Every structure is written in structure tokens, then in C-alpha cells.
Amino acid sequence: MDTENQTWVREFILLGLSSDWDTQVSLFVLFLIMYMVTVLGNFLIILLIRLDSRLHTPMYFFLTNLSFVDVSYATSIVPQMLAHLLAAHKAIPFVSCAAQLFFSLGLGGIEFVLLAVMAYDRYVAVCDPLRYSVIMHGGLCTRLAITSWVSGSMNSLMQTVITFQLPMCTNKYIDHISCEILAVIRLACVDISSNEIAIMVSSIVLLMTPFFLVLLSYIQIISTILKIQSTEGRKKAFHTCASHLTVVVLCYGMTIFTYIQPRSSPSVLQEKLISLFYAILMPVLNPMIYSVRNKEVKGAWQKLLGQLSGITSKLAT
């Protein structure tokens, strides 16, 4: 391959979801509303946990981290996507594309490890409740949270450096809504077999390892719940895990489908829809799931709203 064809591109063009103007405007309005709900919902969850002392437990410490990750992940993708929906020239600079890949990939990895950590927390709560406060002490919770952030960030840094060392030649059109790793490496004008293997290996380490830890935790949890004789006791034990289990099923399902076998990956349209699911839908759903299905969070909301109502009544009089 000659030197002329090895030219490095300075920017990429994101093709997005549609080229039809009316469709783009409709999507802009829809995604903007969902993004605002994401930011508001997750920050309200964080604020509620901070204000209510009853929620100062390991479970809600990890939920605070999860909510912050969700907002950050959505912010790494959605604002740029919104800007491109209304722009004629849908370009993203090389450095911005690399930064977007690093943050989205890193935050995604952090979320999966956090879900495994939260599964362990639920395992201790259900299987060893008398020693829960001793095992899940503040120091351990902090170390587990730091491990989640460091492991996700290091994997993302490695993948980003490897990906953007590839020569893209003159091919600068990314058929995606963002700088997603599989979409970017397809632009390379060299053999990408080693990159596909690296993606599969990192997926196994950072996705499948936490997944199997979650699976093992829930096997133990279900086994313990089935040994509880009273129906009320079984319901109460299962209820402590219901919100987390719902998020785990939603979060792990599509990612395993997308990344474990890059060579047999879904179509480009499917990849775009999966990215939208994680960037827009999951961050909206998480606070709703933890609010609607969690009695402690609902109780904290009612307490806070009651206090606000009392303050409003006093100001009015």
C-alpha cells in the first residue's frame, strides 16, 4: 500500500440514524426529552440518597455510583448526537472521537463491574444478613467502587490507544451514531483481526467475568430464598434483589449479544439501536426501576415531598 493512501484523517463523519430532515427533528425532540429525564432522574436519586440517612447503606452507595455512571455515559454520547441531528455537516474531530470512545467504553465497563459488586452486596444481605454490616463495611465498599472505576478506565484506555493507532487512510465515514469501537475499526485499511481478538478478550475479562460473578451470586441467593419456609420471608428476600436483577438482565443481555463475537456481530442498524438503548433508554430506566420497585426509595421520596410540602405551606402563610 503506497504512502499516499496511508494518510491519517483529521475528522470523521457520523452518518447517524437518518438523512431525512423531518425524521432528524423528531428524533432530536424525543432524545432531548429523554436526556433531560435521564439527568434529572439520576441526579434526584443521588440527591435523595445524600439527604436521607436511612439510605446511607452500601447498596445505595453503589447505586449513587451507578446513577453517576449512567448520567456520564449518556452525556458522552447524547449531546453530540443531538447537535448532529440539526447539523448539515456531521463531523467530529479525530481527538473528540477518541475521547468519546474512551469515555463511553470506560463508563460502560465500569457499569458492568459495579453491577457485579452490587450482586455481591445483595448476596451478603440475603445469605449472611447477621454479618452484613461487618462484611460490607465502608472501607470494603470504597475499595470495590474504586476497583470498578479503575478496571473500566484501564480497559478503555488500552482499547482506545490500540484502535486509534490503526491507519484509517482516507475513509472517514462512520456508519453509526457515535464513535463506537466496532464501527471505528471497520474504517481501518489494514487487517483488523488482532483488534477483533483484543475486543473479544477484553469483553470476556470485563463483561463475562462480572457476569459469571453475578450469576454465582444469584444462584446462592435463590438457593437461600428457597430454603426460607414462610412465603412472606421469601417475598421480602426476593424484593431486596428485584431492582438489581431487573437492571442486570437488561444491561448484560444486549452487550453479550453485541461484543462477544465481533465476526458474527449484528447488522449496522442493530448496532445503532443497541447503542441508543444503552445511551438513552437504560439511563432513563435505571432510576425508575430503583424508585418504583424499591420501598425504601419510595418512602424516602414521600418523606422528602412531605417536608417540601410543609415548607411550602409555611411560606404561603
RAVENTA-V949756 format. One record per residue. N is the residue number from 1. PHI is phi in whole degrees, 0 to 359 (999 if undefined). Layout:
# RAVENTA-V949756
n phi
N PHI
N PHI
This chain:
# RAVENTA-V949756
n phi
1 999
2 283
3 295
4 298
5 283
6 268
7 301
8 271
9 281
10 262
11 209
12 241
13 249
14 270
15 285
16 70
17 266
18 206
19 258
20 281
21 297
22 298
23 296
24 296
25 295
26 298
27 294
28 300
29 297
30 299
31 290
32 296
33 299
34 293
35 293
36 297
37 296
38 301
39 296
40 296
41 298
42 288
43 289
44 294
45 298
46 299
47 297
48 299
49 296
50 292
51 277
52 261
53 295
54 293
55 261
56 275
57 232
58 306
59 304
60 279
61 297
62 291
63 295
64 300
65 299
66 297
67 296
68 295
69 297
70 299
71 297
72 294
73 297
74 300
75 291
76 287
77 237
78 294
79 303
80 295
81 295
82 297
83 298
84 288
85 296
86 254
87 259
88 283
89 254
90 266
91 264
92 225
93 302
94 306
95 294
96 295
97 296
98 296
99 295
100 297
101 298
102 300
103 290
104 293
105 292
106 295
107 293
108 297
109 296
110 301
111 297
112 294
113 292
114 300
115 296
116 293
117 297
118 294
119 295
120 297
121 300
122 292
123 299
124 296
125 297
126 271
127 271
128 219
129 297
130 291
131 253
132 304
133 292
134 285
135 288
136 270
137 280
138 302
139 297
140 295
141 301
142 297
143 295
144 295
145 295
146 297
147 301
148 299
149 293
150 291
151 296
152 296
153 292
154 293
155 298
156 296
157 299
158 298
159 295
160 293
161 298
162 298
163 295
164 272
165 272
166 288
167 287
168 268
169 55
170 258
171 275
172 235
173 264
174 261
175 276
176 198
177 270
178 206
179 278
180 272
181 301
182 294
183 291
184 288
185 292
186 292
187 281
188 295
189 259
190 229
191 295
192 251
193 302
194 294
195 292
196 296
197 294
198 298
199 296
200 294
201 296
202 294
203 293
204 295
205 290
206 268
207 249
208 286
209 298
210 300
211 299
212 291
213 294
214 297
215 299
216 297
217 300
218 284
219 297
220 293
221 297
222 296
223 300
224 292
225 297
226 294
227 278
228 287
229 284
230 281
231 297
232 297
233 295
234 296
235 297
236 296
237 294
238 293
239 298
240 293
241 251
242 301
243 296
244 296
245 297
246 298
247 295
248 300
249 300
250 293
251 284
252 283
253 306
254 290
255 292
256 299
257 298
258 275
259 254
260 290
261 232
262 301
263 290
264 247
265 290
266 292
267 294
268 299
269 298
270 298
271 298
272 296
273 293
274 295
275 297
276 297
277 301
278 281
279 278
280 241
281 282
282 299
283 297
284 283
285 288
286 306
287 296
288 293
289 298
290 286
291 273
292 288
293 264
294 235
295 295
296 294
297 293
298 297
299 296
300 293
301 297
302 297
303 296
304 296
305 295
306 296
307 295
308 295
309 296
310 296
311 295
312 296
313 295
314 295
315 294
316 291
317 272
